[in-house]
Amino acid sequence: MKKMLTTIKSFFENLWKLIDKFIVLPITKLIFHISSKFDSSSKKFENWLSSANTLLFISLFLAIAIFIIIDRKIIVFNDNSAEVLKNQPVEVNYNKEAYVVEGVPETVDVTLIGSKTDLYIAKQSSSHNVTVDLTGLKPGTHKVNINYNQNVGNIDYMVNPSTITVIIYEKVSETATMSVDIINQDKLDPKLVIDDIDYDTDKVVIKGAEHQINEVASVKAVVDVNNLTSQESGKSTLKDVPLKAYNASGDVVDVEIVPAKIDVDVQISSPSKEVPIKVIPKGEVSFGKAISSISQSVTKVIVYGDEKVLSDISYIPVEIDVDQLKENKEYKLELSKPVGVRSLSVNNITLKVTLDSVANKDFENISIESRNLADGYSVQGVSEDSTKVTVTVKGVPSVINSINESDINAYIDLSGYKEGEHEVDVYVEGIELKAQYVSKTKKVKIKIVKNK
């Protein structure tokens, strides 16, 4: 603190020395020179002027006056300044019905030069604009000026760029077919689907330079799901949907489209279907054990999706791994949505698998059917053993006793097989998924013949 006070004291002492040397001392000399010209009758005035306080106040007054004068000079000197108006829109004057113009920038920068007052007035004025006048010019290439119009006469300006090269084309028109694209469908409620899009006409007129018209590959109205007035079943109308023209690469082509906007009716529905949940055990439980029962927290589920998708769905599969399972087990699983299904009424399921001692039961003379045989061919068994098999069913007694021969299917898969004799694998499946099915005959010989 003491060091700081010493520094401040030293500063003011040095300042006073400068004032004394360059202001007080010269003024004192001047006053004594003037006083020497007066006679002894002016002693009082001389004494007053010689007073230290008088000299101090006069010096201070003159110093302030000089500062104000210099300050005023600086203000006057800096009165003129410049300001840049960024991204000013350019207005083009030409016959828009007959011509198309290329080469005019959308915006330019304008530098204004003048007094601060004039600059402020110029910026606040609503009557300033940037224009390009093409009136009277014919099709072809032209070099023209860009002008800045404003009502403040004392302002100078510079436009960047100040001149441009434009190309004027004759405007032509053509009829095009319009289509509708739907975007952001994933934002639609999963239980809803868009059934239909309806609009007044699919014919529009596109106008532009001939090379622009030739570039147009499609005209589309883009319907954004986010703009729907409500997300519920029924009709929703979107007003003034803009139309855009695109080239073969999907880029927008800058042409005039008549009409430029259309109204679109969006028909929304909520197709659904209730189907069972089918539990499919995968693998073989531990030796000597079999699945006695599988209890489900949910047995049915409502699926939502397109009508076509729903027609192909008869159940929702849930696979559980029971390979080498030795004791009862509880599974908590998430249901998987089939392809095309948008939503399920239930997303999770709890399963409880109960095991018991295994028992066996043989089912004889189960006919073998063929699957995936190529068109134009038929299959024959080489012997009677090639057409029927014995199937052993493993499971707890209560399960296998409820199974009939009609619940068991033995088959051969003939995908890729052609005409001739073949030895193929035998597969077995059954309706009751808690049981296991094994064919005692693993392979059979068959003959594929071409139909006449």
Order of alpha helices (4+ residues) and beta strands (2+ residues): alpha-alpha-alpha-alpha-beta-beta-beta-alpha-beta-beta-beta-beta-beta-beta-beta-beta-alpha-beta-beta-beta-beta-beta-beta-beta-beta-alpha-beta-beta-beta-beta-beta-beta-beta-alpha-beta-beta-beta-beta-beta
